[in-house]
Structures are given as structure tokens and as C-alpha cells.
């Protein structure tokens, strides 16, 4: 029985071997697979091509134009003339830009702090509310301001900071009359007033990020932690914070980017003043380009800002990554 | 050549190609440069071949407007209808829009080649802050007769030759027709004055300071106003430098005060902190601003919109503005009695350098709304259509007559018509002669686009008590010297 069986097997292999050369002339499975892969990749590229085209045209092309423009004296209207690196040299000698950059340091530190700490604390408080319904209510209350346009908040706070505004009224009400002052017209208070506007500083988006991060912490970890005594503040410090590092990293990076791009607050509330005390680099970019018509110089400052943001973002990521490790 | 080097060379070549391509793609790159003003009208007669629609932004005089104004004006539309009758196939369309950042909008539209055919443009902006080449130089056309005003030998005579001279660019170019005058002054809440026991508006600066103090002591905010350096300096410098006005305006060898005069005067240490008069008025001025609503003292000039709201709401006793405010107050139906008085005279008792001249008219002047320029083909691609520029110029000639200007300007009653032989509305009759008086206004701000903002910043900081006059001087000196030196270098004035 074995012989016929093996013979059958042999026959079968022989038959296969006989057919194979005939098929190889017309059909190569590897080439066919390659063709299928190419077709699949091509189809995929075709589908995402519009996204890349739009992204390229509206995001990368302007950046490229800005780079080229930064090497010219373009006034926004007439033919640009190449000036080499002159704009960059001027930027490094520009006293106003230096002041704007220095103003951006406390601005960035303050904004990063406000972007992380108050939303994190609010998220913790909401997360620890026992009833789900109350959690939902508090979450909604904190998130509803998201629908209020930022410009409205800015205009409101402009009124709050007036010498007869809400801030001074509250200070008077609690007996701190000595602290009353026109907040936006003193160089010593104007920058701080801009940084700390928006009390209670619970950014809805950041709150939701932290809240969803807390929800994602596995119950087993919390239970194990509780057995080891990690409850209350210990839990926040030794379980929640380490497990929210990736969320924190994202929010810190976004806050750094936003702080370097802080335009509306100084533009609408102080115009960069008094003096240059609230002048930010991006407001200076706006001024030199749109108001003074020196687009070439404006673009060169934009490029420097881009590099600064890139460096800061990388540094922030490195910092939070090492903490995680 | 190694493969690596070949690849590097190829990469560099591609990058250079892309750089050149992109440079050529920057808006405006393909157009002619604006080194010399493009002229229109020299020896050209109105062309009848072109037909189509002329677009015009007429600012406050926009007829049938719902946005630009809400006065229901018709005079300019009547003119457009008359022009259309005489030019079959040509219509005029008015742009009914309101712009908060007009200069920026004009710049952006021009960069895209989409500026309107005829647009509102202040002479100072056209001579300075707006890019060169954005408007045709009308000077040659001014020297020719206007067929719609045949009683005058030249178009310039039908307008106001004095205004034309005062508003020319340093190159001698005239970029707009200039048909109305603004008067400025202090508008006040008479009820609050009465409440503080004030019966007469002040005539001198000393009286004005006293008035502010009296109001403050009565618990009333005397003034809500951003002390705009661009305006305030004109009252003060025009007085303090009145003996040298003629000499300063002659520095560039042409009549009228120009950017070239300014740059040269700064260079010679006249309009500069090196001259004791230049900053002498700041402490005198601060005596008044120390009593004003503090939130506006260091603010940028654009914040005056909010200051105006304070005044209109009755929260402040005074507000400084142009003659258009009378109409706005009437339209707003403010719940108080209001009146106005001119900028007070500065006497030698107020300031040791004061001449006592009346400089109330130094601010305003030929800066109203009947200020129209024509787009170049670079700013408006449709102007390349054969014959269009000539027809658009013809439209400007049509409305550039005393008769039309008077009817359009007087329809709003906000400004004084300034063309030859025109009369203002009855309410402004007392100011009628202002347009024919020598317009003596001295100021700094032409030399560089950033000067206006930076001067305001330093001025506000000083008035707010944040810096001393010495610190202000230290900031001003390099700012002015750099701006003037750049201007002189760019315009071959060295």
C-alpha cells in the first residue's frame, strides 16, 4: 500500500514539476505579488494625494515662500529684490525684537503652567466626584466656555482690567485697595495681566485630555496602588502624574507653540504697550509685515520663530520623555 | 567627479531653480517695479472706446450705502448716472464696505492686483505708508484743463492749488484729488461742564489744564482720549516752530512740508530732540493728561474707538476728534447736550517756546473723505484693458469739479468742501475760510512706516509716567536718526 501511495505521491510531485515550467513562462507569482503591491500602494497614494496636495499647497508652500521671501526686501507689492541674509542680520540687531523675545520667556513659562496645572487639577477633582451624573455636569460646565470665541474673552478682560473694571472692584471689595491700579497701562503689570487673564484658567480642551487620560488608567493599577497606600495626593503624584506624561507632553508642546504665536491678546488689549512691555515676537512680525509693509523682514523673523518653536518643542519632548523613563 | 559630488551639484541646481521660480512667484514679482511714479493724463484725451464698469470705494460718500455709511446719500450716484449718460456703455459701481484696517486691506488687494479702479486714499498714506506704484501720479493731468470745468484754465485751478502743493509727494507727484477739509476740536458734554460749574470753554492751554483739574476735582473724568502723538504734535510743533516753518518746508527745494523736508530737518537737528523745542511741550502736555482717564494714556491710537464710546455714554466730559463727530453724536442721539471748541492756543505763559499762534487747524486739513486715487495696472489688473485708465481718469475729472465736489461733500455736512469757489453747509460756514488760509502743519512721521507707532509708544509711555523725559529722549534720538537716514539714502537726499 505504501508503494502505490508513495508512487502516487511521486506522481503528484512529478506532475507538479511538469506543470511548473509551463506556468513560469506566463505567470511569476513574485512579480504578480509585486504588481499587486504596487497597485495597492498606487491606489492608496491616489486616495491620500488630495490631502498631500492641499497640505503641501496651503501649509508647506507658504512656508517655502516665507523662506524665499525672507531673503528679499519685498514690500508686499513691488518686485522683491534679493538681499541675501541681510534681514536675518537686521533681526539679530533689532532691539525691539530682542525685547519681544525676552517678553516671550515669562509669557511661555506662565502659559505652559496655566495650560497644564489648572486643567490637571480640575480633571482630578472631576474624576474623583463619585456620582457619574455629577461628573458629567461638572465636565459640561467646564467645557461649555469652549464655544465662546476667544476674542470675546479678550475684550471682556480688557474691560475687567480697566481702572474702574472688575478686577479693581473685587480688590476693593476684599479690602485690597492698595493693589488697585490700571493694569494694562503700567509696564510692571501689563505683561502679567495678559498672561494671567482668563481665570480660572481651566482650558476646556486640556481638561478633556487629562480627564480622558485619567479614565484610561486601568483599575488594577489603582487597586494595587491603593493596597500599597497610594491614595489621595500620593495617588495623584505616584500614579496619575506618571501615567499622564504623554498627555502632558502634548499639552506642553501645544502651549509652547501657542505662546510663541501669542498675537491677539497683545494686539487687542495693549498694542504691545505700554512701551514695549507686552510686545511679543509674533506681534512684531504682524507689525513689520502688515502695518509697515516690510514683508521680507517680517518673513525672516517668522523663520527665526519657527526654529525657536521647533527647538523648544523638541526640548520639551525630550524632557518629558526622560521623566517617563 | 564623484557620484556624491554630482548629486550635490544636482541638488543645488534644483534648489536654485526652485528659489528663482518661487521668487518669481511672489506677488508683484512679475510686475514692473514702482521706482518711478506712473503718470496718467499727460496729453491724453478721454477715450471712448473702452466700455465696462468702473469700481469705486468712496468711503463716507458711498451712495445708497448700507454698510459704509447709513446716511442714504445720492449725490455721487447722481454724478455716476450723469457720467453714464455721457459715456454709453460705462457704469460706475460703488463698493459698499466698511474697513477697520483700511491701509492693510488696500495693501492686500493691491498685492493681488484686485484694488478698485478708484479708491479713497489719504495723501499722506499714498505718499508714505502705502507701497510706491499703487496709484497713478495725477500731476500731469492737473496741469491740463478739465473738460468738465471749462471755466478754469487747468484742473489744478478748479481744485485748491494750495492743497495740491501741500500734499505733493517728495518726487512732486500728486496721487489723489483732494476735495474736502476736516476740522478738529474738543467735543464736550455741556451737562457735565455745568455740573462742575464750568460756563466757558477754554481759550488757552493753561485754561484747558485748569478745566481738566476742575472736572476731576468734581469727580468727573475730564477726557477719554488716547493722546495720539500724530495729531497732538501738529498743534504743538506748528506753534513752537512757527518762526522756522518756511525754512523747514524749503529744505527740499519744493513748496509744502514733505517727507524729504522732515528727513532733512531731522538730519540737521531741527525736528529732533537735539532742538530744545522738540520735546519742550511734552511736560506741558502731561499737565493735562495726568487728569485724564488713565486707561487710554499708554494705549495705541486705534483704542480711541473705545474712548469715544466712553464719551458718547456720558462717562467722560471731553473727546478730541474731527468734524465728522458732530454727525455721529446727532445720529447716536446721545442723552446730553454737547458742543465743541477748537484746540486751545498755546501761550508763552504755558510754554517758554510758544508763539501764541492759532494752530487749531494744524490737525485735519485735506484729510477727509473726498480723497480719491486711481489704481495702477500693477495694483488692479483690469486697468491693463486698453483705454480703461483714460476713462477712469475721465470719471475722476467728472467728479473733480467744484460743482460736483460741493454737492457730494455737503450732502453729509461733515467736512468742508475745499475746491475753488465752493461753500460749506450752513453749520460749518464759520470755518469756510480755513480752506483758503495757509495750512501750516508741522509734524514727524513720514520718514519710516514704523515711526507713527513707535513715536506713539514712547509718547504714551512718558505721559503714563513710566519713563522720564530723558529716557524718552534717549529712545527718540536713534529712532528718528535711523528713520531719517534711511529715508535720505532711499531718496538720494544725502
Interface residues (C-beta under 8 A of the other chain):
Chain A: X64 X65 X68 X69 X72 X74 X75 X76 X77 X78 X79 X80 X82 X162 X163 X182 X184 X185 X186 X187 X270 X271 X272 X273 X274 X275 X276 X287 X288 X290 X291 X292 X293 X294
Chain B: X19 X22 X23 X25 X26 X27 X28 X29 X30 X31 X32 X33 X34 X101 X103 X104 X107 X108 X110 X111 X129 X130 X131 X132 X133 X134 X293 X294 X295 X297 X298 X299 X300 X302 X303 X378 X379 X448 X449 X450 X453 X457 X458 X460 X461 X464 X466 X467
